[in-house]
Amino acid sequence: MLTALVSSAFALSIALHATPAPARSAGPGPVGIADSVVIEKRAHRLTLFHMGRPLRTYLVALGADPAKDKVSAGDRRTPEGLFSIEARNPFSQFHLSLRISYPDVRHRTIAQQLGVSPGGDIMIHGLPNGRRRVGKFHRTKDWTNGCIALTDEEMEEIWSAVPVGTPVEIKA
């Protein structure tokens, strides 16, 4: 009987360690370094990952027309696809910004076929400078021109965790 009890405890221990921990929402403490970022537009969610495990999850505001993929400059849509972080801007008109490598070849081709500009300057960023007090209430309505917006505190966490070159997947 003792052997069965020890065996069951050992099996439970293995199961607990094999089950991935859920991502923590934004909060105190260091995030760690992310090796990928996934943005789910329908869920309005950005998740930082390290080696396939979620590190932290944030709720976001998107472009004012979030249901569709970005096609052209000024359409206020957040693009969908595989991108990367190509630059960091500490002097942005928003509280910190990380530039996403949009437009990619696919988006350029579509825009060219339509005879329009694909646009650019798609960022992950905080609130407009001087608007920090708005905080999480900015998420009550999608308001950006296609960017992914967070509170300033959340953006500071992401800024410290996401280096240039980090892959970014934006899903519908």
C-alpha positions in Angstrom: 0.0 0.0 0.0 2.8 2.4 0.8 4.4 1.6 -2.6 1.2 2.4 -4.4 0.9 5.7 -2.4 4.5 6.7 -3.3 3.9 5.7 -6.9 0.8 7.8 -7.1 2.5 10.8 -5.5 5.4 10.4 -8.0 3.0 10.3 -11.0 1.1 13.3 -9.7 4.4 15.2 -9.3 5.4 14.4 -12.9 2.0 15.4 -14.2 2.2 18.8 -12.3 5.7 19.5 -13.7 4.7 18.5 -17.2 1.7 20.8 -17.3 2.7 24.2 -18.5 2.0 27.1 -16.2 -0.6 29.6 -17.4 0.6 32.9 -18.6 0.5 35.6 -16.0 -1.3 38.8 -16.7 0.5 42.0 -16.5 1.7 42.6 -13.0 4.7 43.1 -10.7 8.0 41.4 -11.2 10.3 41.0 -14.2 8.8 39.4 -17.3 12.0 37.7 -18.7 13.1 37.8 -22.3 10.5 36.9 -24.9 11.5 34.9 -28.0 8.2 35.5 -29.7 5.0 37.6 -29.6 1.5 36.4 -30.6 -1.3 38.9 -31.1 -4.8 37.5 -31.4 -7.1 40.2 -32.8 -10.4 38.6 -32.0 -9.4 38.1 -28.4 -7.7 41.5 -28.2 -4.8 39.7 -26.6 -1.0 39.9 -26.9 1.1 37.1 -25.4 4.8 37.0 -24.8 6.4 33.6 -25.2 9.7 32.0 -24.3 10.6 28.6 -25.7 6.9 28.0 -26.4 5.7 28.8 -22.9 3.6 31.9 -22.3 5.4 34.5 -20.1 2.7 37.2 -19.8 -0.6 38.1 -21.5 -2.0 41.6 -22.0 -5.3 42.9 -23.3 -4.9 45.4 -26.2 -6.6 47.9 -28.3 -6.2 47.6 -32.1 -7.0 49.5 -35.3 -10.5 50.9 -35.5 -11.4 48.3 -38.0 -9.8 45.2 -36.4 -11.8 42.4 -38.1 -10.1 42.7 -41.4 -6.4 42.4 -42.5 -4.6 45.6 -43.4 -4.7 46.5 -47.1 -3.8 50.1 -47.5 -2.5 53.2 -45.7 -5.3 54.9 -43.7 -7.7 51.9 -43.6 -7.3 51.7 -39.8 -6.8 48.0 -39.8 -4.3 45.9 -37.9 -2.3 43.6 -40.3 -2.3 39.8 -40.0 0.7 37.6 -40.7 4.2 36.8 -39.6 6.5 39.8 -38.9 9.3 40.7 -36.5 10.3 43.6 -34.3 12.5 45.7 -36.5 13.1 48.8 -34.4 12.6 50.4 -30.9 11.6 54.0 -30.5 12.0 55.5 -27.0 11.0 59.0 -28.4 7.7 58.0 -30.0 4.6 60.2 -29.8 3.2 57.2 -27.8 4.8 55.9 -24.6 7.6 53.8 -26.2 7.0 51.9 -29.4 8.3 48.7 -31.1 8.1 48.8 -34.9 6.7 45.7 -36.6 8.1 44.8 -40.0 5.0 45.6 -41.9 4.5 45.7 -44.9 5.8 42.3 -45.8 6.0 41.0 -49.4 2.4 39.7 -49.3 0.9 43.0 -48.2 3.0 45.0 -50.7 1.9 42.7 -53.5 -1.8 43.1 -52.6 -1.5 46.8 -52.3 0.3 47.1 -55.6 -2.4 45.0 -57.3 -5.0 47.4 -55.9 -3.0 50.5 -56.8 -2.7 51.7 -53.2 0.1 52.2 -50.7 0.3 49.4 -48.1 1.0 52.0 -45.4 3.6 51.4 -42.6 4.5 52.5 -39.1 2.7 49.6 -37.5 3.8 49.6 -33.9 3.2 48.0 -30.5 3.0 51.1 -28.3 1.7 52.6 -25.1 -0.8 55.5 -24.8 -0.3 58.9 -26.5 2.2 60.9 -24.5 0.5 62.8 -21.7 -2.4 60.4 -21.6 -1.1 57.8 -19.0 -4.0 58.4 -16.7 -6.4 56.9 -19.2 -4.8 53.5 -18.3 -6.8 50.4 -19.1 -9.9 52.3 -20.1 -8.3 52.9 -23.5 -9.3 49.3 -24.3 -13.0 50.0 -24.3 -12.8 50.9 -28.0 -10.4 50.1 -30.8 -8.8 53.4 -31.6 -5.4 53.1 -33.3 -4.6 53.5 -37.0 -3.6 49.8 -37.1 -1.2 49.6 -34.2 -1.4 47.5 -31.1 -1.9 49.6 -28.0 -1.4 48.9 -24.3 -1.2 50.9 -21.1 2.1 52.7 -20.4 3.0 50.3 -17.6 2.3 47.3 -19.8 4.4 48.8 -22.6 7.3 49.3 -20.2 7.2 45.5 -19.4 7.1 44.6 -23.1 9.8 47.1 -23.9 12.1 45.3 -21.4 11.2 41.8 -22.6 11.2 42.1 -26.4 14.4 42.7 -28.3 14.8 43.7 -32.0 14.4 40.7 -34.2 11.7 39.0 -32.1 9.2 37.2 -34.3 5.6 38.6 -34.1 2.6 36.6 -35.3 -0.7 38.6 -35.7 -3.7 36.3 -36.0 -7.3 37.2 -37.0 
